[in-house]
Amino acid sequence: MTEKEEISDRDRALFEAGIKLGALYHQFIGTPVSTETARELETAIEKSVSLQPWVSAVNVKIDREKVRKCENGNKFKYCELRGEMLDVEVVVGYEEVEVHARVKYEEEMVYPLMRVEKILLKNRNKSSIRSSASGSITNTA
């Protein structure tokens, strides 16, 4: 018989961050976009995602140069949003945990990679930052 493990606030925050990135990616990929409408689409994505529970910040950037190349690729100048055009940062706060997650196209992998960039664990007067890249903890108070 295995013991039931407690699901921590950190687990919930990480799960929520992943869900937010996956949902926005699959919701908006394929949306018509142009160099003239890219800013409005960035804002629409930011506002849409920010309505979800525990989202404290969203920053969306659409690569205008990639949109321009897409527009110039056909006589109708029609372009659809693709993963390679996106760079999105989402901050999810759940209880005492704050997760910074991102989806960004990685040229060398030829893939829009989703990842956790950092986790902030907040205590009363002390915060700890765990970097997903190094695994190290830095106290910030």
Residue frames relative to the residue before (quaternion, step in Angstrom):
aa qw qx qy qz dx dy dz
M 1.0000 0.0000 0.0000 0.0000 0.00 0.00 0.00
T 0.2599 -0.7734 0.5574 0.1535 3.60 -0.82 0.94
E 0.4741 -0.6584 0.5061 0.2927 3.51 -1.18 0.67
K 0.4517 -0.6633 0.5284 0.2771 3.52 -1.14 0.69
E 0.2861 -0.7672 0.5518 0.1583 3.58 -0.72 1.08
E 0.4879 -0.6491 0.5081 0.2871 3.52 -1.09 0.78
I 0.3211 -0.7091 0.5909 0.2119 3.57 -0.99 0.83
S 0.2898 -0.7980 0.5115 0.1325 3.55 -0.59 1.19
D 0.6526 -0.4748 0.4079 0.4269 3.56 -1.33 0.18
R 0.6057 0.5511 -0.3435 0.4598 3.58 1.08 -0.73
D 0.6378 0.5229 -0.3166 0.4686 3.60 0.94 -0.90
R 0.6799 0.4932 -0.2916 0.4576 3.58 0.88 -0.95
A 0.6540 0.5121 -0.3157 0.4587 3.59 0.95 -0.85
L 0.6542 0.5062 -0.3094 0.4690 3.60 0.96 -0.84
F 0.6370 0.5211 -0.3177 0.4709 3.57 0.96 -0.87
E 0.6691 0.5047 -0.3010 0.4549 3.59 0.85 -0.97
A 0.6401 0.5190 -0.3328 0.4585 3.61 0.94 -0.81
G 0.6641 0.5062 -0.3015 0.4601 3.58 0.93 -0.87
I 0.6413 0.5210 -0.3151 0.4669 3.55 1.01 -0.84
K 0.6411 0.5306 -0.3311 0.4448 3.59 0.93 -0.87
L 0.6853 0.4799 -0.2940 0.4621 3.60 0.85 -0.95
G 0.6640 0.5062 -0.3062 0.4573 3.60 0.90 -0.89
A 0.6627 0.5096 -0.3070 0.4548 3.56 0.94 -0.88
L 0.6909 0.4677 -0.3034 0.4603 3.60 0.79 -0.93
Y 0.6209 0.5475 -0.3495 0.4388 3.56 0.99 -0.77
H 0.7618 0.3906 -0.2163 0.4694 3.57 0.70 -1.05
Q 0.6024 0.5492 -0.3606 0.4532 3.58 1.20 -0.33
F 0.8121 0.3335 -0.1447 0.4565 3.58 0.85 -0.95
I 0.5067 0.6180 -0.4504 0.3980 3.64 1.15 -0.30
G 0.7509 0.3323 -0.2790 0.4979 3.56 -0.83 1.04
T 0.4901 0.6507 -0.4364 0.3820 3.58 1.28 -0.13
P 0.4908 -0.6472 0.4820 0.3286 3.62 -0.87 0.83
V 0.0478 0.7919 -0.6042 0.0748 3.59 -0.96 0.91
S 0.0496 -0.7580 0.6490 0.0419 3.54 -1.24 0.56
T 0.6588 -0.4731 0.3725 0.4511 3.55 -1.26 0.12
E 0.6538 0.5190 -0.3119 0.4537 3.59 1.14 -0.58
T 0.7677 0.3582 -0.1939 0.4946 3.62 1.08 -0.61
A 0.4089 0.7500 -0.4556 0.2506 3.61 1.24 -0.14
R 0.6581 0.5075 -0.3283 0.4489 3.63 0.88 -0.84
E 0.6558 0.5043 -0.3149 0.4653 3.58 0.95 -0.81
L 0.6452 0.5030 -0.3219 0.4765 3.59 1.03 -0.75
E 0.6028 0.5449 -0.3520 0.4645 3.61 1.01 -0.76
T 0.6754 0.4951 -0.2816 0.4684 3.57 0.90 -0.98
A 0.6495 0.5180 -0.3201 0.4553 3.60 0.94 -0.86
I 0.6496 0.5000 -0.3176 0.4766 3.60 0.95 -0.83
E 0.6499 0.5238 -0.3132 0.4529 3.59 0.90 -0.94
K 0.6942 0.4728 -0.2799 0.4649 3.58 0.84 -0.96
S 0.6405 0.5300 -0.3233 0.4520 3.58 0.98 -0.81
V 0.7043 0.4564 -0.2691 0.4725 3.58 0.79 -1.01
S 0.6451 0.5456 -0.3296 0.4213 3.61 1.00 -0.76
L 0.5866 0.5802 -0.3670 0.4296 3.62 1.23 -0.28
Q 0.5848 0.6022 -0.3692 0.3988 3.58 1.20 -0.44
P 0.6340 -0.5611 0.3729 0.3798 3.60 -1.12 0.63
W 0.8699 0.1628 -0.1635 0.4359 3.51 -1.23 0.83
V 0.4871 0.6244 -0.4664 0.3941 3.62 1.18 0.23
S 0.1270 -0.8139 0.5641 0.0566 3.57 -0.71 1.06
A 0.8037 0.0012 -0.0178 0.5947 3.61 1.20 -0.30
V 0.0206 -0.7628 0.6463 0.0009 3.55 -1.20 0.70
N 0.0018 0.7780 -0.6281 0.0165 3.56 -0.94 0.90
V 0.0610 -0.8114 0.5808 -0.0231 3.57 -0.60 1.20
K 0.0137 -0.7649 0.6440 -0.0058 3.54 -0.98 0.94
I 0.1504 -0.7550 0.6345 0.0688 3.53 -0.95 1.00
D 0.4344 -0.7180 0.4895 0.2369 3.57 -0.75 1.09
R 0.3353 -0.7880 0.4883 0.1679 3.57 -0.28 1.32
E 0.6259 0.5462 -0.3489 0.4337 3.60 1.02 -0.71
K 0.6616 0.4859 -0.3047 0.4831 3.59 1.01 -0.78
V 0.6149 0.5200 -0.3443 0.4827 3.59 1.09 -0.65
R 0.6398 0.5339 -0.3172 0.4527 3.59 0.96 -0.91
K 0.6526 0.5041 -0.3136 0.4708 3.61 0.93 -0.86
C 0.6412 0.5218 -0.3124 0.4679 3.56 1.01 -0.82
E 0.6482 0.5243 -0.3106 0.4565 3.58 0.94 -0.92
N 0.7139 0.4578 -0.2497 0.4674 3.56 0.96 -0.89
G 0.5692 0.6399 -0.3554 0.3744 3.57 1.30 -0.15
N 0.7913 0.1657 -0.1234 0.5754 3.59 1.22 -0.10
K 0.6301 -0.5894 0.3575 0.3575 3.57 -1.15 0.57
F 0.6720 0.4951 -0.3071 0.4572 3.62 1.16 -0.41
K 0.3373 -0.7570 0.4787 0.2899 3.57 1.35 -0.21
Y 0.3721 0.7291 -0.4789 0.3172 3.56 1.16 0.72
C 0.0280 0.7991 -0.5972 0.0628 3.54 -0.89 0.96
E 0.2024 -0.7552 0.6120 0.1187 3.55 -1.16 0.69
L 0.5578 -0.6013 0.4578 0.3431 3.56 -1.11 0.72
R 0.0632 -0.7842 0.6172 0.0005 3.56 -0.93 1.01
G 0.6787 -0.5177 0.3489 0.3867 3.54 -1.22 0.51
E 0.6459 0.5401 -0.3238 0.4316 3.57 1.04 -0.71
M 0.6428 0.5304 -0.3157 0.4537 3.61 1.26 -0.27
L 0.6801 0.5537 -0.2654 0.4006 3.57 1.22 -0.48
D 0.0472 0.7095 -0.7031 -0.0043 3.49 -1.32 0.63
V 0.0802 0.8229 -0.5475 0.1288 3.57 -0.22 1.31
E 0.1055 -0.7633 0.6354 0.0505 3.53 -0.99 0.93
V 0.0600 -0.7831 0.6190 -0.0038 3.55 -0.95 0.98
V 0.1329 -0.7582 0.6331 0.0814 3.55 -1.05 0.84
V 0.0791 -0.7845 0.6151 -0.0013 3.53 -0.80 1.13
G 0.1022 -0.7843 0.6100 0.0480 3.56 -0.88 0.96
Y 0.0553 0.7766 -0.6242 0.0651 3.55 -0.77 1.05
E 0.8157 -0.0984 -0.0077 0.5699 3.55 -0.56 1.25
E 0.8140 -0.2327 0.1843 0.4992 3.63 -0.66 -1.06
V 0.6232 0.5353 -0.3288 0.4657 3.60 1.28 0.29
E 0.0740 -0.7685 0.6347 0.0328 3.54 -1.05 0.84
V 0.1163 -0.7999 0.5884 0.0228 3.56 -0.72 1.14
H 0.1694 -0.7448 0.6403 0.0817 3.54 -0.98 0.97
A 0.0279 0.8073 -0.5842 0.0792 3.57 -0.54 1.22
R 0.1144 -0.8117 0.5725 0.0162 3.55 -1.17 0.56
V 0.1168 -0.7119 0.6800 0.1311 3.50 -1.32 0.47
K 0.1323 0.7722 -0.6028 0.1510 3.54 -0.78 1.11
Y 0.4879 -0.6653 0.4858 0.2887 3.54 -1.00 0.86
E 0.1837 -0.7720 0.6035 0.0776 3.54 -0.87 1.04
E 0.4033 -0.7570 0.4669 0.2149 3.56 -0.33 1.31
E 0.6959 0.4868 -0.2912 0.4404 3.61 0.84 -0.97
M 0.7029 0.4162 -0.2568 0.5165 3.60 1.18 -0.50
V 0.2490 -0.7761 0.5188 0.2580 3.56 1.32 -0.43
Y 0.6116 0.5334 -0.3144 0.4925 3.54 0.98 0.98
P 0.3798 -0.7002 0.5488 0.2534 3.61 -1.03 0.77
L 0.1362 -0.8546 0.5000 0.0322 3.57 0.09 1.34
M 0.2189 -0.7400 0.6239 0.1232 3.55 -0.98 0.94
R 0.1018 0.8121 -0.5639 0.1102 3.56 -0.90 0.92
V 0.4381 -0.6172 0.5736 0.3131 3.52 -1.34 0.32
E 0.2509 -0.7936 0.5376 0.1353 3.57 -0.75 1.01
K 0.7788 -0.1843 0.0972 0.5916 3.58 1.06 -0.68
I 0.2272 -0.7382 0.6222 0.1278 3.48 -1.34 0.48
L 0.1532 -0.7713 0.6126 0.0794 3.54 -0.86 1.01
L 0.1334 -0.7632 0.6292 0.0610 3.55 -0.86 1.02
K 0.1402 -0.8320 0.5355 0.0359 3.55 -0.41 1.23
N 0.0821 -0.7571 0.6473 0.0333 3.52 -0.91 0.99
R 0.7979 -0.3247 0.1842 0.4733 3.59 -1.26 0.17
N 0.8307 0.0064 0.0403 0.5552 3.60 0.46 -1.18
K 0.7125 0.4126 -0.2206 0.5229 3.55 1.25 0.12
S 0.1119 -0.7764 0.6162 0.0705 3.56 -1.01 0.78
S 0.1537 -0.7513 0.6309 0.1180 3.53 -1.17 0.56
I 0.1838 -0.7624 0.6111 0.1075 3.54 -1.02 0.79
R 0.0945 -0.7638 0.6360 0.0562 3.56 -0.86 0.98
S 0.2572 -0.7692 0.5691 0.1353 3.53 -0.62 1.13
S 0.4284 -0.7063 0.4973 0.2651 3.57 -0.83 0.96
A 0.6253 0.5546 -0.3443 0.4277 3.57 1.12 -0.55
S 0.8108 0.2797 -0.1365 0.4957 3.60 0.79 -0.96
G 0.3765 -0.7337 0.4860 0.2892 3.57 1.16 -0.54
S 0.5490 0.6267 -0.3961 0.3860 3.58 1.26 -0.01
I 0.3140 -0.7285 0.5772 0.1939 3.54 -1.27 0.45
T 0.0895 -0.7747 0.6252 0.0301 3.54 -1.00 0.92
N 0.2928 -0.7351 0.5822 0.1870 3.58 -0.76 0.99
T 0.1945 -0.8210 0.5326 0.0664 3.54 -0.87 1.01
A 0.6969 0.4151 -0.3034 0.5000 3.60 1.11 0.34
